[in-house]
Amino acid sequence: MHENKTTIIILVYNSLKNLKNCILEINEIIKIYSEVQNILFVNNKSTDNSLEFIINNKHLINCQNISIISNKQNYGMGGSQKIAFEYCINNFDQNKICVLHSSGRTNIFEVYKELVKSITNNEIALMSRYHKDSKLDNYSLIRNLGNKLFNFIVKIFTGKKILDHGSGIFLITTKLLKQTNYKNLSNGSDFNPQMNIIIFYITNKIGYSPVVWSEGAVKSHLNIYSYAIKLFMSLLTFYLNKKILRKNSFSFNSKNDHFEYHVTK
């Protein structure tokens, strides 16, 4: 295996308004970072022709290995990542995987550049909206205060200081990803908080990268109140299993997932 080979996953859900910019930013990444060998789009049952746009314009991306996964149902943020991770591990030769979003809340070229810096000597680099060098542009006050409160609650339950508990934009070694047992995590919006909590108990080699974050071209689909309930239940599950029952491993998700999707190359 090439010692420095990366697959980039682009998560897509009703992102049509920003996909043109997304493709331009992907090309900026590929132009500078030769280790990026594979691009994988995961379309989570979009209803705005996002899938058709990607298929019709993928020839504009300067990468020879582009795959497009189209979920047959909306499997959630976590479900889409599970599908992507499994596909990457089974089909690509890489030692790092990067997850980026197509929503336009960040410039993914700038994000990738900072993640690459932050993963040096680490096993994972997490984008953080609360890094000292991050800038929040026109970010909802409620979401900002809510995330800071969630970060504090996560610290109370886990004893770990996580700068951005729900960060779903990251660069991770394939080796560490396999250790997270991601298949046993939620399929919903609480997938990334669960994964981040587990990672903090597996390794200390964690880097954070700054970001310029805005509301973006695509409206957020996250219901903050529903998310708060899911996060609390995840933390309660973690606390009972790790702190009280002292289990070395446990599952946030007891269901056996069955995902159906179509792949276009």
N, C-alpha and C positions, 0 to 999 in steps of 0.2 A: 504493500500500500504506500502511496505517495505520502511523505511525512507531513505535507501541508496542503490538504485538499478539502475544500469546503462545499457543502450544499446549502443553498439559500432557499428557504420555504417562504412563500408569500401567501398569507391568509387573505381570502377575498370573501366579502359578503356585501352585496349591493354597493360596490365601490366604483361604479361606472364613471362617475364624475372625476375621479382622480387617477384612473388607470393609465391615461396618456402620460401624465407626470411620472407615475410609477415606473413605466417602461424606460423613460429617459433616465431616471435615477438608477435603475438596474444597470443600464449601459455604462453609466459613470463608474459604478462599482467594478464591472467586468474590465473596463479599460485600464484600471489601476491595479486591481487585485487579481493576479493570474491564478491564485489558488482556488478561485470560485469556478468550479467545473460543472455544476449542475444547478438548474433553476427549477423549482417545483411550485406551481400554483395550486392552491387548494380552494376550490369554489364551493362554499357551503350553501348550496341551493339558493343562489341569488335570484331575485325576481326582476332585475333591471337590465338584463342583457350583458352583465359583466362577463359571463362565460363566453358569449359570442364574440365580444370585443377582444378577449385574450386570444382565442383561437384564430381570429382573423388578423391579429397584429403580432403574433409571436415571432413572425419572420423578421420583425424590426429589432429583436433582441439579439445582441452579438454573442450568442452562446450556442454551441452545437448540441448541447444536451438539455432540452426543455421538455418538461412533462406537465400536463394539466390534469389534475384530479377533479372530477365533478361528483360531489356527493349526491346520492339519489334522494336523500332526505336531509333536513337541517339537523346535523348531529351536534351542534353547539360548538363553542370555542374549544373546549377540551376534546370533544370527539374528533374535530378536524385535525387537531395536533396529533392525536393518537394515530389517525390514519396516515398523516404525513410522516411521522417518525418511523412507523412500521414499514412504509413504502421505501423510505430512504435507506433504512438498515438492510432491507432485503434486495434492493435493486441498484444502489449506488456504492461506489468505493470512496469513502470520505472518512476523515478523522475529526471533522467538526461540522456541526449543523447550526445554522443561523435562522431564527424565526423573525420575520418582519411582517408588518401589516400594510395593506394597500389603502388605508383610509385617508391618508394625506395629513394626519396629525403631526407627522414628522417628515423630514426629508430623509428617505431611507439610505441615501448615499452617505450623508453626514452621520447618521446613526451607525451604519456599518463601520465607518472609519473610526469612530470612538470605541466601538465594541472590540475591534481588532487591537487597539492600543491597550484596552483594559484586560484582555484575556492573557496578555503576556505574563508568564509564570503562574497563571491561574487555570482552573478547569472550566470556569464559566464566567462570562461577563454579562451583567444584567443592566439594562437601561434603567435609569432612575430619574423620575421627575423631581426628586428631592436631593439630588446631588448638588453640591455647593456651586457648581458651574452651570447648572441647568437654568433654563428660562421658560416660564409659563406665560404664553401669549394668549390673552383673551380666554383664560381658562375659568370655567364656572367656579364661583366661590364655594358653592355647596359641595361640588366634587372635590375641590382642593381641601376644604376642611374635613370632609368625610374620609378622604384617603389618609390624611395626617392622623385622624382618630383611629382608623383601621391599623395603621402602622404601630401606633401605641398599644392597641389591644393585642396585636400579634406578639409584641414584645412581652406583655404581661403573661400570656398563655404559654409562650415557648421559651422565654428567657433569652431569645435571640434578637439582636437589633438588625432589622431588615429595612433598608432605606426606602424600598418601594415594594411592599408586600405582594402586590398583584402584577408585578412587571411580567408582561408576556412577550417582550422583545428582548432577545438574548442570543448570545453565541456560546455554544456548549460543546465540549468534547463528546464524541460518540460514546467513548468509554463511560463517562459520567452519566450520560443520558440513560444508558442501559441499566445502570445501578439504581435509578430512581423508581424502577418498577411502575412506569407511567401508565401502564394498562389498568392499574388498580386505582386510578384517580378519577375524579368526576369528569363527566362529559360537558359540563356547563362552564359558566364564567368563573367558578371557583377552582378550576383546574390549575391555573398558574399559582395562586396562593398555596394550594396544597403541594405542588411540585417544589416551590421555593422553600417551604418549611422543611420538606424532606431533604433537599439539597444541603441546607444549612446543618443538618445532622450527619451528612455523609462526608463533607469536605469543608476545610477552611480556606481553600484556594478559590476565593470568590472576589471578582472585581466589579466595580460599578462604573458606568459611563454616563456622562451628562447628555442632555438632550434639549433641543428647542421644541417645545410642545404647544400645540394650538388646538382649537376646536376642529380644524381641518375642513376639507371639502365635503366629507361624508359625516352625517350626523351619527353620534354615538347610539348604539342599540342597547346599551347596558342600563337596566333598571337598578338604580343605586339601592333602593330599599330591599328588593329581592336579593341583590348581591350581599347586602349586610347580613341578612338572615342566613344565607348559604355559608358565608365566611364564619359566622358565629358557630354554626353546626360543625363545620370543618375543624375549627379550633377546639371545640368541645370533644370531638372524636379523637383528635390528636392528644389532648390533655389526658383523657381517660385511658388511652392505650399506652402512651409513652410515660406519663408521669405517675399514674396510679397502678396500672396493670403491668408496667415495665416490659411491654412487648418490644422485641427487636424489630419486628415488621408487622404491618397490619394494612388493611385495605380501607380506603375512603369509599370505594365503589364495589358493592357486592354482586353486581349484575355481570353476566357474561355478555359482553358487547358483540353485536353482529352488525358490521358496517357494510353497506353496499355502495359502490362508486364505479365510475367509468374513467378510464385513463386515455387521454389523447396525447400523442407525441408528435 
